[in-house]
Amino acid sequence: MTQGAPMTLSVIVPVLNDAIHLRTLSQRLKTLPHIREIIVSDGGSEDEVQAVVGEFSLTLVSGARGRGSQMNKGAETATGEILWFLHADTLPATNATESILGAIRDPRTVGGAFRFHLSEPRWYGPLLNVAVNLRSKWFSMPYGDQGFFVRREVFERIGGFPDIPIMEDVEFLRRVKPEGAFVTLNSPIEISPRRWDREGFLKRTLLNWLLMVRWRLGASPEDLSKFYRPSDIPQESSMES
């Protein structure tokens, strides 16, 4: 890297039959500065993911299903100084990369996430936005759908994401926090409401709470993945705000 030049980002997007969302996300990412590459880590999609990859000249890697393992697979290919992990059904703000670089200028900061904002109007939207962002700020506990970014050397030092079927983002935070500050930026990231639309806001929220309680009490990732709805594994295996 040239002295004084801004750091570059490698974007890593784990997908499983996410072609529609990936196209929208790619359109946004292609307008953002400082992105060296966009790596799509596919866990066996049967839709038009490969066509979207070709349309936007993305990098495609394939491997075993599971969000943690897919993100690690993408990171193996990455060449940027900062790794930025995005779910396919999210949409970062137009100032997202500048916000990341601004945070990383502080040598104490090893990574971070974005402020949660539901992408479409729903009756529960204001409540969900406030609750998630208070949790992220007060408890320093953003979830994976909030667009984790991390210095590559830190990611490699802690061994990346754990290869477990669920809670990989929570466990990743536990590993990375001793390395330095993990911040939540004011810049928003829009999150699709599809999970809450499918299961209902109250049911989805209660399930997330129960998952976290059982995790804290020592339940294994394998047991939790069965509790979480096996049909959602692996692409919705992290804690979804």
Backbone as CSV, one residue per row, in Angstrom:
resi,resn,N_x,N_y,N_z,CA_x,CA_y,CA_z,C_x,C_y,C_z
1,MET,0.847,-1.203,0.000,0.000,0.000,0.000,0.876,1.244,0.000
2,THR,0.578,2.183,-0.871,1.334,3.420,-0.964,1.195,4.228,0.316
3,GLN,2.316,4.808,0.751,2.286,5.609,1.973,1.250,6.714,1.869
4,GLY,0.342,6.778,2.831,-0.678,7.811,2.847,-1.932,7.457,2.080
5,ALA,-1.903,6.395,1.270,-3.079,5.991,0.509,-4.090,5.327,1.440
6,PRO,-5.385,5.487,1.163,-6.389,4.841,2.008,-6.319,3.329,1.893
7,MET,-6.697,2.651,2.940,-6.746,1.197,2.913,-7.847,0.741,1.959
8,THR,-7.698,-0.460,1.456,-8.703,-0.997,0.539,-9.523,-2.086,1.223
9,LEU,-10.721,-2.288,0.693,-11.653,-3.234,1.284,-11.917,-4.395,0.339
10,SER,-12.006,-5.566,0.924,-12.519,-6.744,0.228,-13.893,-7.043,0.800
11,VAL,-14.914,-7.018,-0.047,-16.271,-7.331,0.381,-16.509,-8.820,0.176
12,ILE,-17.068,-9.481,1.175,-17.335,-10.912,1.116,-18.821,-11.134,1.402
13,VAL,-19.503,-11.774,0.460,-20.948,-11.973,0.556,-21.258,-13.468,0.491
14,PRO,-21.636,-14.093,1.594,-22.063,-15.495,1.538,-23.478,-15.584,0.959
15,VAL,-23.696,-16.519,0.047,-25.007,-16.615,-0.597,-25.479,-18.054,-0.663
16,LEU,-26.786,-18.199,-0.695,-27.440,-19.461,-1.008,-28.799,-19.109,-1.597
17,ASN,-28.871,-19.167,-2.930,-30.100,-18.810,-3.648,-30.529,-17.371,-3.339
18,ASP,-29.584,-16.459,-3.459,-29.810,-15.049,-3.135,-29.621,-14.141,-4.345
19,ALA,-29.875,-14.634,-5.543,-29.541,-13.883,-6.749,-30.227,-12.522,-6.810
20,ILE,-31.495,-12.455,-6.455,-32.239,-11.190,-6.546,-31.621,-10.147,-5.621
21,HIS,-31.368,-10.533,-4.386,-30.774,-9.590,-3.427,-29.335,-9.271,-3.795
22,LEU,-28.611,-10.246,-4.295,-27.216,-10.017,-4.673,-27.115,-8.994,-5.787
23,ARG,-28.044,-9.007,-6.721,-28.011,-8.019,-7.811,-28.175,-6.599,-7.263
24,THR,-29.132,-6.419,-6.353,-29.354,-5.093,-5.768,-28.140,-4.639,-4.967
25,LEU,-27.595,-5.541,-4.164,-26.414,-5.209,-3.371,-25.231,-4.863,-4.269
26,SER,-25.027,-5.618,-5.331,-23.893,-5.380,-6.235,-24.008,-4.024,-6.919
27,GLN,-25.218,-3.634,-7.287,-25.418,-2.318,-7.894,-24.958,-1.216,-6.959
28,ARG,-25.235,-1.342,-5.687,-24.809,-0.344,-4.717,-23.297,-0.402,-4.512
29,LEU,-22.755,-1.602,-4.322,-21.326,-1.723,-4.036,-20.465,-1.187,-5.168
30,LYS,-20.920,-1.331,-6.395,-20.133,-0.873,-7.541,-20.016,0.643,-7.595
31,THR,-20.815,1.348,-6.812,-20.744,2.814,-6.777,-19.859,3.323,-5.645
32,LEU,-19.390,2.431,-4.767,-18.649,2.851,-3.582,-17.146,2.837,-3.844
33,PRO,-16.423,3.830,-3.325,-14.972,3.868,-3.509,-14.235,2.931,-2.560
34,HIS,-12.968,2.683,-2.887,-12.021,1.965,-2.023,-12.289,0.466,-1.915
35,ILE,-13.202,-0.068,-2.732,-13.442,-1.509,-2.733,-12.536,-2.155,-3.771
36,ARG,-11.658,-3.029,-3.309,-10.725,-3.701,-4.217,-11.403,-4.835,-4.957
37,GLU,-12.302,-5.554,-4.281,-12.936,-6.724,-4.892,-14.207,-7.056,-4.138
38,ILE,-15.106,-7.711,-4.829,-16.342,-8.214,-4.230,-16.345,-9.722,-4.445
39,ILE,-16.270,-10.453,-3.348,-16.155,-11.911,-3.405,-17.479,-12.532,-2.971
40,VAL,-18.070,-13.317,-3.851,-19.305,-14.030,-3.555,-18.942,-15.463,-3.171
41,SER,-19.291,-15.865,-1.967,-18.982,-17.209,-1.479,-20.268,-18.024,-1.485
42,ASP,-20.363,-18.922,-2.445,-21.609,-19.650,-2.697,-21.602,-21.008,-2.018
43,GLY,-22.698,-21.313,-1.353,-22.829,-22.594,-0.672,-23.647,-23.610,-1.429
44,GLY,-23.790,-23.404,-2.767,-24.533,-24.375,-3.575,-25.846,-23.836,-4.107
45,SER,-25.852,-22.599,-4.569,-27.084,-21.981,-5.069,-27.600,-22.686,-6.323
46,GLU,-28.918,-22.687,-6.463,-29.562,-23.260,-7.633,-30.339,-22.209,-8.417
47,ASP,-30.119,-20.936,-8.106,-30.790,-19.862,-8.842,-29.781,-19.194,-9.772
48,GLU,-29.910,-17.898,-10.000,-29.100,-17.187,-10.995,-27.894,-16.471,-10.383
49,VAL,-27.366,-16.978,-9.284,-26.221,-16.344,-8.639,-25.052,-16.204,-9.602
50,GLN,-24.727,-17.248,-10.341,-23.589,-17.185,-11.257,-23.790,-16.133,-12.338
51,ALA,-25.017,-15.950,-12.786,-25.295,-14.924,-13.783,-25.052,-13.534,-13.215
52,VAL,-25.435,-13.303,-11.971,-25.204,-12.007,-11.330,-23.709,-11.775,-11.155
53,VAL,-22.987,-12.807,-10.779,-21.531,-12.703,-10.638,-20.904,-12.252,-11.949
54,GLY,-21.331,-12.844,-13.052,-20.802,-12.444,-14.346,-21.226,-11.055,-14.762
55,GLU,-22.450,-10.700,-14.469,-22.976,-9.384,-14.840,-22.184,-8.252,-14.197
56,PHE,-21.763,-8.432,-12.961,-21.072,-7.369,-12.225,-19.570,-7.627,-12.058
57,SER,-19.061,-8.628,-12.746,-17.626,-8.965,-12.686,-17.170,-9.173,-11.248
58,LEU,-17.899,-9.985,-10.523,-17.559,-10.330,-9.160,-16.648,-11.553,-9.144
59,THR,-16.053,-11.822,-7.999,-15.246,-13.025,-7.820,-16.098,-14.082,-7.136
60,LEU,-16.120,-15.277,-7.690,-16.949,-16.353,-7.141,-16.074,-17.449,-6.563
61,VAL,-16.359,-17.844,-5.316,-15.756,-19.026,-4.712,-16.892,-19.920,-4.231
62,SER,-16.640,-21.195,-4.209,-17.662,-22.157,-3.791,-17.090,-23.086,-2.736
63,GLY,-17.968,-23.559,-1.863,-17.529,-24.469,-0.812,-18.719,-25.022,-0.066
64,ALA,-18.450,-25.587,1.092,-19.497,-26.193,1.906,-20.475,-25.132,2.408
65,ARG,-21.731,-25.533,2.538,-22.742,-24.627,3.065,-22.485,-24.318,4.535
66,GLY,-22.903,-23.141,4.927,-22.710,-22.679,6.306,-22.107,-21.296,6.266
67,ARG,-22.811,-20.345,6.861,-22.377,-18.963,6.711,-20.965,-18.731,7.218
68,GLY,-20.614,-19.293,8.375,-19.263,-19.110,8.898,-18.204,-19.651,7.965
69,SER,-18.387,-20.881,7.506,-17.395,-21.480,6.611,-17.360,-20.763,5.271
70,GLN,-18.492,-20.294,4.785,-18.516,-19.566,3.518,-17.780,-18.230,3.630
71,MET,-17.939,-17.544,4.741,-17.229,-16.278,4.914,-15.727,-16.512,5.039
72,ASN,-15.344,-17.576,5.737,-13.924,-17.907,5.816,-13.363,-18.250,4.445
73,LYS,-14.129,-18.971,3.646,-13.688,-19.324,2.299,-13.462,-18.073,1.467
74,GLY,-14.377,-17.117,1.556,-14.191,-15.862,0.834,-12.984,-15.089,1.315
75,ALA,-12.756,-15.101,2.629,-11.620,-14.368,3.198,-10.291,-14.931,2.719
76,GLU,-10.240,-16.226,2.428,-9.008,-16.828,1.932,-8.572,-16.213,0.602
77,THR,-9.536,-15.754,-0.178,-9.259,-15.178,-1.496,-8.991,-13.680,-1.425
78,ALA,-9.406,-13.041,-0.357,-9.368,-11.584,-0.253,-7.945,-11.040,-0.229
79,THR,-7.774,-9.855,-0.824,-6.469,-9.192,-0.851,-6.498,-7.805,-0.216
80,GLY,-7.669,-7.324,0.186,-7.760,-6.011,0.806,-7.274,-6.013,2.239
81,GLU,-6.940,-4.823,2.745,-6.490,-4.700,4.139,-7.642,-4.820,5.132
82,ILE,-8.852,-4.556,4.663,-10.044,-4.646,5.504,-11.001,-5.641,4.874
83,LEU,-11.522,-6.556,5.679,-12.527,-7.507,5.219,-13.897,-7.013,5.666
84,TRP,-14.835,-6.968,4.725,-16.178,-6.454,5.004,-17.175,-7.535,4.631
85,PHE,-17.884,-8.057,5.618,-18.797,-9.177,5.418,-20.233,-8.662,5.368
86,LEU,-20.891,-8.904,4.244,-22.251,-8.412,4.038,-23.193,-9.553,3.708
87,HIS,-24.364,-9.570,4.338,-25.407,-10.485,3.929,-25.998,-9.983,2.611
88,ALA,-26.428,-10.898,1.774,-26.901,-10.528,0.443,-28.148,-9.642,0.484
89,ASP,-28.969,-9.786,1.520,-30.217,-9.023,1.580,-30.077,-7.732,2.368
90,THR,-28.861,-7.181,2.411,-28.633,-5.893,3.059,-28.206,-4.859,2.027
91,LEU,-28.270,-3.592,2.407,-27.879,-2.514,1.502,-27.190,-1.418,2.316
92,PRO,-25.861,-1.298,2.185,-25.139,-0.261,2.930,-25.408,1.126,2.362
93,ALA,-25.180,2.141,3.165,-25.370,3.527,2.737,-24.281,3.936,1.751
94,THR,-24.517,5.022,1.049,-23.561,5.491,0.044,-22.259,5.996,0.664
95,ASN,-22.265,6.268,1.961,-21.036,6.703,2.639,-20.388,5.580,3.443
96,ALA,-20.782,4.333,3.169,-20.356,3.214,4.015,-18.847,3.021,4.025
97,THR,-18.218,3.014,2.858,-16.776,2.750,2.837,-15.995,3.893,3.477
98,GLU,-16.444,5.125,3.274,-15.780,6.247,3.914,-15.930,6.158,5.429
99,SER,-17.094,5.673,5.887,-17.297,5.515,7.328,-16.375,4.452,7.902
100,ILE,-16.196,3.362,7.174,-15.284,2.312,7.621,-13.862,2.854,7.730
101,LEU,-13.411,3.525,6.684,-12.039,4.036,6.684,-11.833,5.077,7.770
102,GLY,-12.862,5.883,8.030,-12.756,6.865,9.101,-12.580,6.200,10.456
103,ALA,-13.312,5.096,10.679,-13.190,4.384,11.953,-11.846,3.695,12.084
104,ILE,-11.368,3.111,10.995,-10.125,2.342,11.021,-8.897,3.240,11.161
105,ARG,-9.043,4.523,10.880,-7.907,5.436,11.081,-7.435,5.442,12.525
106,ASP,-8.346,5.147,13.442,-7.968,5.025,14.846,-7.295,3.663,15.032
107,PRO,-6.019,3.632,15.383,-5.322,2.343,15.496,-5.889,1.425,16.558
108,ARG,-6.702,1.983,17.464,-7.303,1.144,18.497,-8.499,0.360,17.964
109,THR,-9.034,0.765,16.823,-10.209,0.123,16.249,-9.799,-1.043,15.373
110,VAL,-10.321,-2.223,15.671,-10.006,-3.406,14.869,-11.136,-3.753,13.909
111,GLY,-12.311,-3.214,14.141,-13.430,-3.511,13.266,-14.704,-2.874,13.769
112,GLY,-15.813,-3.293,13.175,-17.075,-2.719,13.597,-18.237,-3.209,12.765
113,ALA,-19.359,-2.522,12.919,-20.592,-2.850,12.223,-21.363,-1.548,12.005
114,PHE,-22.540,-1.654,11.410,-23.320,-0.480,11.033,-24.613,-0.382,11.846
115,ARG,-25.179,0.804,11.843,-26.467,1.032,12.504,-27.581,0.335,11.733
116,PHE,-28.415,-0.380,12.441,-29.489,-1.178,11.853,-30.649,-0.289,11.404
117,HIS,-31.167,-0.565,10.195,-32.378,0.119,9.740,-33.145,-0.812,8.816
118,LEU,-34.388,-1.111,9.174,-35.215,-1.983,8.344,-35.465,-1.307,6.998
119,SER,-35.338,-2.071,5.922,-35.345,-1.471,4.573,-36.727,-1.113,4.061
120,GLU,-37.777,-1.696,4.630,-39.136,-1.430,4.169,-40.027,-1.109,5.359
121,PRO,-41.048,-0.260,5.161,-41.917,0.110,6.279,-42.690,-1.095,6.819
122,ARG,-42.657,-1.245,8.107,-43.437,-2.262,8.807,-43.910,-1.646,10.120
123,TRP,-45.006,-2.166,10.667,-45.532,-1.584,11.903,-44.508,-1.666,13.041
124,TYR,-43.715,-2.718,13.015,-42.738,-2.928,14.081,-41.385,-2.290,13.776
125,GLY,-41.236,-1.669,12.608,-39.953,-1.136,12.178,-39.304,-0.175,13.170
126,PRO,-40.003,0.885,13.596,-39.375,1.821,14.550,-38.934,1.145,15.833
127,LEU,-39.749,0.226,16.353,-39.396,-0.482,17.582,-38.165,-1.347,17.369
128,LEU,-38.132,-2.076,16.259,-36.994,-2.955,15.975,-35.715,-2.146,15.782
129,ASN,-35.813,-1.057,15.026,-34.632,-0.210,14.805,-34.045,0.289,16.117
130,VAL,-34.901,0.801,16.993,-34.436,1.343,18.269,-33.840,0.244,19.142
131,ALA,-34.530,-0.898,19.227,-34.076,-1.982,20.102,-32.712,-2.517,19.662
132,VAL,-32.555,-2.748,18.367,-31.290,-3.294,17.868,-30.155,-2.306,18.086
133,ASN,-30.410,-1.042,17.793,-29.336,-0.058,17.914,-28.971,0.236,19.363
134,LEU,-29.930,0.145,20.268,-29.595,0.275,21.688,-28.754,-0.910,22.154
135,ARG,-29.107,-2.109,21.702,-28.312,-3.286,22.060,-26.885,-3.159,21.525
136,SER,-26.767,-2.688,20.283,-25.443,-2.542,19.686,-24.607,-1.522,20.444
137,LYS,-25.249,-0.424,20.884,-24.512,0.651,21.562,-24.228,0.315,23.011
138,TRP,-25.243,-0.112,23.755,-25.092,-0.316,25.192,-24.316,-1.586,25.526
139,PHE,-24.541,-2.638,24.743,-23.924,-3.927,25.050,-22.823,-4.303,24.065
140,SER,-22.531,-3.402,23.122,-21.506,-3.672,22.107,-21.734,-5.028,21.456
141,MET,-22.983,-5.280,21.032,-23.327,-6.582,20.489,-24.163,-6.450,19.208
142,PRO,-23.547,-5.950,18.136,-24.231,-6.016,16.845,-24.258,-7.458,16.367
143,TYR,-25.167,-7.753,15.451,-25.226,-9.095,14.876,-24.711,-9.063,13.438
144,GLY,-24.567,-10.242,12.863,-23.910,-10.358,11.567,-24.591,-9.633,10.425
145,ASP,-25.914,-9.435,10.511,-26.598,-8.737,9.420,-26.290,-7.238,9.419
146,GLN,-25.539,-6.756,10.388,-25.182,-5.342,10.443,-23.849,-5.036,9.767
147,GLY,-23.346,-5.974,8.982,-22.216,-5.691,8.105,-20.876,-5.601,8.808
148,PHE,-20.445,-6.681,9.436,-19.157,-6.684,10.132,-18.003,-6.330,9.189
149,PHE,-17.087,-5.498,9.674,-15.816,-5.277,8.983,-14.699,-5.428,10.005
150,VAL,-13.517,-5.858,9.535,-12.416,-6.148,10.453,-11.098,-6.058,9.700
151,ARG,-10.072,-5.625,10.411,-8.733,-5.633,9.809,-8.361,-7.078,9.470
152,ARG,-7.784,-7.280,8.290,-7.499,-8.634,7.852,-6.521,-9.342,8.784
153,GLU,-5.494,-8.640,9.258,-4.514,-9.301,10.112,-5.141,-9.756,11.424
154,VAL,-6.136,-8.994,11.912,-6.843,-9.390,13.130,-7.710,-10.614,12.855
155,PHE,-8.414,-10.590,11.732,-9.246,-11.725,11.337,-8.427,-13.007,11.280
156,GLU,-7.258,-12.924,10.672,-6.399,-14.106,10.545,-5.848,-14.538,11.898
157,ARG,-5.545,-13.569,12.755,-4.966,-13.887,14.052,-5.952,-14.647,14.944
158,ILE,-7.222,-14.301,14.873,-8.214,-14.962,15.729,-8.802,-16.209,15.080
159,GLY,-8.384,-16.510,13.865,-8.860,-17.725,13.213,-10.165,-17.579,12.466
160,GLY,-10.567,-16.341,12.187,-11.775,-16.112,11.404,-13.036,-16.463,12.160
161,PHE,-14.084,-16.788,11.399,-15.353,-17.193,12.003,-15.282,-18.658,12.415
162,PRO,-15.897,-19.007,13.529,-15.923,-20.420,13.909,-16.781,-21.212,12.935
163,ASP,-16.389,-22.420,12.636,-17.137,-23.275,11.720,-18.190,-24.040,12.511
164,ILE,-19.244,-23.309,12.886,-20.349,-23.882,13.652,-21.644,-23.545,12.934
165,PRO,-22.704,-24.339,13.144,-23.926,-24.159,12.355,-24.777,-22.964,12.752
166,ILE,-24.479,-22.324,13.856,-25.273,-21.186,14.310,-24.448,-20.385,15.322
167,MET,-24.789,-19.110,15.493,-24.148,-18.223,16.461,-22.701,-17.897,16.103
168,GLU,-22.335,-18.064,14.836,-20.946,-17.785,14.461,-20.605,-16.308,14.610
169,ASP,-21.586,-15.419,14.443,-21.295,-14.000,14.592,-21.109,-13.611,16.057
170,VAL,-21.890,-14.212,16.954,-21.744,-13.950,18.386,-20.394,-14.460,18.882
171,GLU,-20.009,-15.656,18.457,-18.727,-16.213,18.853,-17.571,-15.414,18.248
172,PHE,-17.767,-14.929,17.012,-16.737,-14.096,16.392,-16.498,-12.834,17.212
173,LEU,-17.569,-12.207,17.661,-17.426,-11.009,18.497,-16.664,-11.314,19.775
174,ARG,-16.949,-12.462,20.381,-16.243,-12.839,21.606,-14.740,-12.951,21.338
175,ARG,-14.373,-13.452,20.165,-12.961,-13.610,19.830,-12.291,-12.276,19.497
176,VAL,-13.021,-11.396,18.825,-12.371,-10.206,18.284,-12.274,-9.070,19.294
177,LYS,-13.173,-8.993,20.252,-13.191,-7.856,21.161,-11.921,-7.693,21.983
178,PRO,-11.251,-8.780,22.415,-9.992,-8.584,23.143,-8.884,-7.968,22.292
179,GLU,-9.054,-7.945,20.974,-8.032,-7.411,20.079,-8.056,-5.885,19.999
180,GLY,-9.167,-5.266,20.392,-9.284,-3.813,20.297,-10.738,-3.397,20.209
181,ALA,-10.963,-2.138,19.861,-12.324,-1.607,19.811,-13.079,-2.150,18.599
182,PHE,-14.309,-2.596,18.837,-15.216,-3.023,17.765,-16.405,-2.081,17.837
183,VAL,-16.499,-1.163,16.882,-17.402,-0.020,16.977,-18.670,-0.244,16.159
184,THR,-19.727,0.448,16.544,-20.937,0.504,15.730,-21.037,1.888,15.124
185,LEU,-20.964,1.977,13.807,-20.956,3.251,13.113,-22.346,3.865,13.067
186,ASN,-22.404,5.172,12.901,-23.688,5.852,12.763,-24.283,5.630,11.380
187,SER,-23.448,5.329,10.397,-23.935,5.071,9.043,-24.863,3.854,9.055
188,PRO,-26.040,3.947,8.425,-26.997,2.836,8.499,-26.742,1.767,7.444
189,ILE,-27.218,0.587,7.732,-27.301,-0.472,6.743,-28.745,-0.943,6.722
190,GLU,-29.320,-1.012,5.536,-30.716,-1.412,5.406,-30.805,-2.936,5.401
191,ILE,-31.734,-3.448,6.209,-31.899,-4.887,6.392,-33.270,-5.301,5.864
192,SER,-33.306,-6.343,5.058,-34.571,-6.839,4.543,-35.453,-7.369,5.670
193,PRO,-36.768,-7.098,5.609,-37.673,-7.625,6.642,-38.159,-9.038,6.349
194,ARG,-37.542,-9.737,5.381,-38.102,-11.017,4.944,-38.203,-12.040,6.067
195,ARG,-37.267,-12.055,7.022,-37.338,-13.040,8.107,-38.544,-12.778,9.001
196,TRP,-38.778,-11.522,9.329,-39.921,-11.177,10.180,-41.229,-11.325,9.417
197,ASP,-41.228,-11.052,8.126,-42.426,-11.268,7.315,-42.803,-12.748,7.293
198,ARG,-41.815,-13.600,7.200,-42.059,-15.034,7.077,-42.545,-15.629,8.389
199,GLU,-41.948,-15.226,9.497,-42.238,-15.880,10.770,-43.061,-15.029,11.722
200,GLY,-43.154,-13.734,11.444,-43.835,-12.850,12.369,-42.861,-12.177,13.314
201,PHE,-43.079,-10.914,13.592,-42.142,-10.142,14.407,-42.001,-10.719,15.813
202,LEU,-43.120,-11.000,16.465,-43.054,-11.460,17.844,-42.392,-12.830,17.941
203,LYS,-42.738,-13.729,17.030,-42.142,-15.065,17.062,-40.645,-15.002,16.805
204,ARG,-40.234,-14.205,15.794,-38.817,-14.114,15.455,-38.013,-13.503,16.606
205,THR,-38.575,-12.473,17.241,-37.887,-11.814,18.350,-37.756,-12.744,19.545
206,LEU,-38.845,-13.441,19.874,-38.808,-14.377,20.998,-37.799,-15.492,20.740
207,LEU,-37.769,-16.001,19.524,-36.835,-17.067,19.185,-35.389,-16.599,19.345
208,ASN,-35.091,-15.386,18.895,-33.742,-14.848,19.062,-33.353,-14.748,20.530
209,TRP,-34.277,-14.285,21.358,-33.998,-14.186,22.793,-33.730,-15.561,23.395
210,LEU,-34.554,-16.543,23.026,-34.377,-17.885,23.558,-33.048,-18.486,23.102
211,LEU,-32.691,-18.246,21.858,-31.409,-18.733,21.360,-30.253,-18.161,22.164
212,MET,-30.295,-16.851,22.425,-29.209,-16.216,23.156,-29.135,-16.745,24.591
213,VAL,-30.282,-16.922,25.232,-30.295,-17.435,26.600,-29.707,-18.844,26.638
214,ARG,-30.142,-19.687,25.707,-29.633,-21.071,25.690,-28.138,-21.101,25.374
215,TRP,-27.690,-20.203,24.513,-26.255,-20.127,24.199,-25.462,-19.752,25.447
216,ARG,-25.963,-18.748,26.176,-25.275,-18.305,27.383,-25.250,-19.399,28.446
217,LEU,-26.260,-20.267,28.417,-26.329,-21.348,29.400,-25.530,-22.574,28.970
218,GLY,-24.897,-22.494,27.790,-23.993,-23.558,27.388,-24.521,-24.545,26.380
219,ALA,-25.666,-24.275,25.752,-26.185,-25.179,24.733,-25.225,-25.240,23.551
220,SER,-25.122,-26.396,22.934,-24.205,-26.564,21.809,-24.781,-25.928,20.550
221,PRO,-23.921,-25.456,19.625,-24.411,-24.911,18.349,-25.263,-25.916,17.590
222,GLU,-24.942,-27.211,17.687,-25.696,-28.232,16.978,-27.125,-28.331,17.505
223,ASP,-27.283,-28.297,18.827,-28.629,-28.333,19.409,-29.399,-27.071,19.059
224,LEU,-28.734,-25.932,19.106,-29.402,-24.673,18.796,-29.850,-24.621,17.346
225,SER,-29.053,-25.197,16.447,-29.412,-25.154,15.028,-30.696,-25.932,14.763
226,LYS,-30.940,-26.997,15.522,-32.186,-27.749,15.373,-33.364,-26.930,15.905
227,PHE,-33.125,-26.220,16.992,-34.150,-25.388,17.602,-34.515,-24.213,16.714
228,TYR,-33.543,-23.743,15.915,-33.686,-22.514,15.149,-34.565,-22.665,13.909
229,ARG,-34.922,-23.832,13.514,-35.606,-24.204,12.271,-34.574,-24.757,11.306
230,PRO,-34.490,-26.058,11.188,-33.516,-26.661,10.294,-33.617,-26.173,8.866
231,SER,-34.802,-25.779,8.405,-34.961,-25.323,7.023,-34.226,-24.019,6.767
232,ASP,-33.911,-23.261,7.825,-33.211,-21.990,7.651,-31.699,-22.148,7.607
233,ILE,-31.188,-23.293,8.014,-29.760,-23.500,8.055,-29.285,-23.896,6.673
234,PRO,-28.159,-23.350,6.152,-27.216,-22.566,6.918,-27.310,-21.077,6.702
235,GLN,-28.056,-20.622,5.670,-27.891,-19.228,5.283,-28.531,-18.241,6.225
236,GLU,-29.296,-18.698,7.202,-29.782,-17.792,8.217,-29.373,-18.335,9.573
237,SER,-28.103,-18.703,9.651,-27.623,-19.370,10.855,-27.076,-18.412,11.894
238,SER,-26.730,-17.192,11.507,-26.256,-16.234,12.496,-27.444,-15.593,13.201
239,MET,-27.162,-14.905,14.293,-28.207,-14.154,14.971,-28.659,-13.029,14.069
240,GLU,-29.969,-12.984,13.812,-30.506,-12.006,12.879,-31.237,-10.931,13.664
241,SER,-30.501,-9.950,14.153,-31.040,-8.798,14.860,-32.463,-9.016,15.235
